[in-house]
Amino acid sequence: MPAALGLMQWVLPKPMLGANLAPAYAKAEQLTDSVVGRDHDLLRAPGNRHALLPRMRQTVLTDPLPRLRRIAVPTLLLWGERDQMIPVTNADDSLRAMP
C-alpha cells in the first residue's frame, strides 16, 4: 500500500479508483462511470491529494472496545450486512462491549 500511495501523488487511473471504491457499494450498479468520474475529479482538485495522502498513511489501528465500554447513553448502531469493508460481525462485537 505505501508504494501505491506514493504513486497516487502523480497518477490516479480511474479503473484503480473504481476498484478501490467498489467494496463500499452493496449494489454494484450504483457505482457508475459517472460516480467514479466525479470522485476522480474531486481527488484531482487542487490540494485534495496533498491532504488525503497523509491521512491515508495514518493506519494506526486501535482497539475500540475500551471506548465502547465507556458509552453511557442510548446508542443506535447501524451496519450493512453486505458491507465488504467492515464486516457485520463488528456490530455484534460492539454491542457486546457496550454497557
Contacts in CASP RR format, 6 or more apart in sequence:
PFRMAT RR
TARGET T0000
AUTHOR 0000-0000-0000
METHOD contacts of the structure
MODEL  1
MPAALGLMQWVLPKPMLGANLAPAYAKAEQLTDSVVGRDHDLLRAPGNRH
ALLPRMRQTVLTDPLPRLRRIAVPTLLLWGERDQMIPVTNADDSLRAMP
1 59 0 8 1.000
2 57 0 8 1.000
5 53 0 8 1.000
5 56 0 8 1.000
5 57 0 8 1.000
6 53 0 8 1.000
8 49 0 8 1.000
8 53 0 8 1.000
9 49 0 8 1.000
9 53 0 8 1.000
12 40 0 8 1.000
12 43 0 8 1.000
12 44 0 8 1.000
12 49 0 8 1.000
14 36 0 8 1.000
14 37 0 8 1.000
14 40 0 8 1.000
17 36 0 8 1.000
17 37 0 8 1.000
17 39 0 8 1.000
17 40 0 8 1.000
17 43 0 8 1.000
18 31 0 8 1.000
18 36 0 8 1.000
18 39 0 8 1.000
21 31 0 8 1.000
21 35 0 8 1.000
21 36 0 8 1.000
21 39 0 8 1.000
22 28 0 8 1.000
22 31 0 8 1.000
22 84 0 8 1.000
23 84 0 8 1.000
23 85 0 8 1.000
24 84 0 8 1.000
24 85 0 8 1.000
25 31 0 8 1.000
26 80 0 8 1.000
26 82 0 8 1.000
26 83 0 8 1.000
42 48 0 8 1.000
43 49 0 8 1.000
43 52 0 8 1.000
64 94 0 8 1.000
64 97 0 8 1.000
65 93 0 8 1.000
65 97 0 8 1.000
68 94 0 8 1.000
68 97 0 8 1.000
68 98 0 8 1.000
69 97 0 8 1.000
69 98 0 8 1.000
69 99 0 8 1.000
71 98 0 8 1.000
71 99 0 8 1.000
72 99 0 8 1.000
75 98 0 8 1.000
77 91 0 8 1.000
77 94 0 8 1.000
77 95 0 8 1.000
79 86 0 8 1.000
79 88 0 8 1.000
79 90 0 8 1.000
79 91 0 8 1.000
80 88 0 8 1.000
81 88 0 8 1.000
END
